[in-house]
Amino acid sequence: MQPFDTARLHFRPFADADAAGMLALDADPAVRRYLGGMGGPRATNLAQSLAVIRFIQAQYTANGIGRWAVLLRETGEFMGWAGLKLVAGPINGQQDFYDLAYRFRPPFWRQGYGYEAAQAWRDHAFETLGLARLCAYADVENTGSRRILEKTGLRQCNEFREGSTRCVWYEAPNPSLSN
């Protein structure tokens, strides 16, 4: 898959040069506020951040998909990540599903970037990859992320626990396969 753009965002596979940006993202307590047990290991230095990037890069090879770096098109600044991930599970009783997610640094919050990224990856999932279904989940208290998922067209299905975190499960069928 080739890098692509939306009106304001540039998406590309992670590169080693993204380690400092990933470290800043992972180190920010505001970013991790709603992650609970869902956030994965937290990088505390550049070597650990690079290891996270290498883990994501391995997913590209193994699954043909994974989270991608998101850059502000206008400046090339690292904003965070977004994308799809094949999850073996089980999470919420689900296995082998494609999870839509995004994570941005706080200076990029409340400007529509999360929605723009979620739309782009939803469209990629359905139009390019031809996935039958797209899933996502968020902390029940993360109203911002939940609003993005709903606005993107995913519907709320149920609540469940992921570790100690109360989550809401979302999903959407591919509209071109629903007929």
PyMOL commands that set and color helices and strands:
alter all, ss='L'
color gray80, all
select helices_A, chain A and resi 16-27+29-32+36-38+46-63+106-108+113-128+143-151
alter helices_A, ss='H'
color red, helices_A
select strands_A, chain A and resi 4-5+9-12+67-72+78-87+97-104+133-139+155-162+165-173
alter strands_A, ss='S'
color yellow, strands_A
deselect
rebuild
show_as cartoon
